[in-house]
Amino acid sequence: MSATAVRTRARDSASSWPLLDRVGLACCWAAGLALAAVAAAIVLYMGWKGISQLKPSLLVTHPTGDVDQSKAGGFLDPLEGTLLLTGLGILLAVPIGVATALWLVEYGRPAPLARAVESGVEIIAGAPSVVLALFGLTVFSSSGLSFMSFRASGADEAFGRSFAIAGIVMSLIALPSVVAAAREALMQIPNHVREASLALGKTKAATIRRVLLPSIRPGIATGTTLGMGRIVGDTAIVVLLLGNTLLTEPQTDVPVLGLLRGTGSTLTSYVYNNSPAGEGNAPDKAYAAAFVLMVLVIGLNALAARIARGRDGGPAWIR
Amino acid sequence: MRNAALAAKLRPRAAGRRLTRPERAELWLGALAVGLLALIAGMLVFVFRQAWPSFAHNGLSWFLPGGNANTQLADVYHSPADPAHYVYTLRAWPILYGTLLSTGLAVLFALPFSLLCALFMVEFAPPGIARLMTPTVRFLAAVPSVVYGLIGILVLAPWINDHLVSASFKLDVKPIVPIGGGGLLLATLILTVMIVPIMIAINADALRSVPRSWLEGSAALGVNRWRTWWKIGVRTARPAIAAGVVLATARALGEAIMLAMVSGSFIFAPNPLDGLNMLLEPIQPLAATIVVGAEGLSVKPYGQTLYAFAAVLLVSSMFLSIAGWAARQPMRRHGVR
């Protein structure tokens, strides 16, 4: 990129540099290679452990709470939980995030308010997920909103825990990446595109819907996949807000609503509970689940990178 | 539709007039965006309302050392069921100190490391390796924290326990604090690996957006590549580097699961007088304390104490976010995005 232009000579040999500069260069190489080594170590170790522990049957059997590891079942329920929670969170995060980005870029007045919203998004991005989880817990265990939460039979107090609640809080951690990506995409659209649409007599709302939204679709897709990656990888919210039961337990028999009000687990909480830190202590299962988790997260991130790269050759605005 | 829009423009805005569609659209979008601000306000209100009893009972001494925080927390957990006799006494200094220590050390290690990595990526790596670096950074950023924790607790903690902890030290401090593999060293180490990618991403972005003419100017004066980048590139990128430090600090502060797994999970303030052994002593940072205590949330005073930890985290992460946002502004103003 810009860097290559500065290379005055292709073979600007470092041997003529002062010692301090050569030390700096050596540190640079060492740091870069160390980083690559750490990444390679994680990939190789997790890959080796994962492939040696993962059996296809684990993916389709329900977990059981058995001390004997060979009888403890697979992780079908956590896998379902992850998918359900990710879908829920992203369904909420995308419309709100895109609307926020649209307002920030296309309207954004009064300006101080826009700046406040902008830093508000940063605050949400920076807020630890444990804190978000605790916030969700206190909001949703209040009496007005308790209809969303799981109740143990007989207990009259709402726990503030269910798939719906965890999904809502999860949408908060995906929101910043959606807003950022949509905003970036909107700012890249040259102004004459908007002007052309307005000159044809379209209203601003119609311009947004018919011209801007279609052209930022790749941006939204990038933000969405990144946000999904964050949701899939988050543990704290699941541990605090999903009840952390091994099996997915719908609250009632009503097909969808009962499930949303029910409790369950996800791959992350499954790994946490099966590590020595949790009560399960089944490292082999934890490795296998962690491998699946990593494949999911990294796949999502690679997809996001792929979509973002495609955008460069994307909509060719005439400049 | 078009006439309505035109009419709306010509007519002065009258109260009670029906809004046109574009106006409604703006209003809706604006309301959603401003709703986010309401959400943050609500977050502060709700968390602090829950946290208040813990702060009110202890006053400022909540933040100070005194007594054993482990037994204090246990007392809070086992306080009598009668609300009049709830126990709230807590001196949270060891927890705060552990948080500061792990976060501070991790950022301290990560800053030079990430800066060098970013320089390597942007300028000094041969094209083949440079192409590999971006996916590497993205990969390290994407690994879920629970996986880092798993590797830490199953692989690194036993190794540290076997090779770095001397048996005599372990025996000496046994009555006071249990020494396993997990502790300050491991927590800091993994935390560093976790925050380095964020810092590299921000630093590399900033270094790439340093105006090319500035670097070329320096190179044209015969300054070698290293000095050019160190004196011009890195200096121009300073605001972004500061922003990266701030954001990474926020991330390290909020990390809960990984720290709950590898930090030893024993509330203790590592004693600098122990020399290097201090690094092996366990800590329990704020966020990890919340996760470890999650089972006890339904015990009212204990839950409220956990909310007090969350309140401290929330306020500090808010300040950090705003500081990071502000730190990026100077570069934007000069057109260096």
Interface residues (C-beta under 8 A of the other chain):
Chain A: M1 S2 A3 A5 V6 R7 T8 D12 A14 S16 W17 D21 R22 G24 L25 C27 C28 W29 A30 A31 G32 A34 L35 A36 V38 A39 I42 V43 Y45 M46 I96 A99 T100 L102 W103 L104 E106 Y107 L113 A114 A116 V117 E118 S119 G120 V121 E122 I123 I124 A125 G126 A127 P128 S129 V130 V131 L132 L134 F135 L137 T138 V139 F159 L172 L175 G201 T203 K204 A205 A206 I208 G229 V232 G233 D234 T235 A236 V239 L240 T268 V271 Y272 S275 P276 A277 P283 A286 Y287 A290 L293 M294 V297 I298 L300 N301 A302 A305
Chain B: M1 R2 A5 R21 P22 R24 A25 E26 W28 L29 G30 L32 A33 V34 L36 L37 L39 I40 G42 M43 F46 V47 R49 Q50 F113 L116 C117 L119 F120 M121 V122 E123 F124 A125 I129 L132 M133 P135 T136 V137 R138 F139 L140 A141 A142 V143 P144 S145 V146 V147 G149 L150 I151 I153 L154 V155 V193 V196 I200 R208 V210 R212 L215 E216 A219 N224 R225 W226 R227 T228 W230 L247 A250 R251 L253 G254 E255 A256 I257 A260 M261 S265 A287 I290 V291 A294 L297 S298 L306 Y307 A310 L313 L314 S317 M318 L320 S321 I322 G324 W325
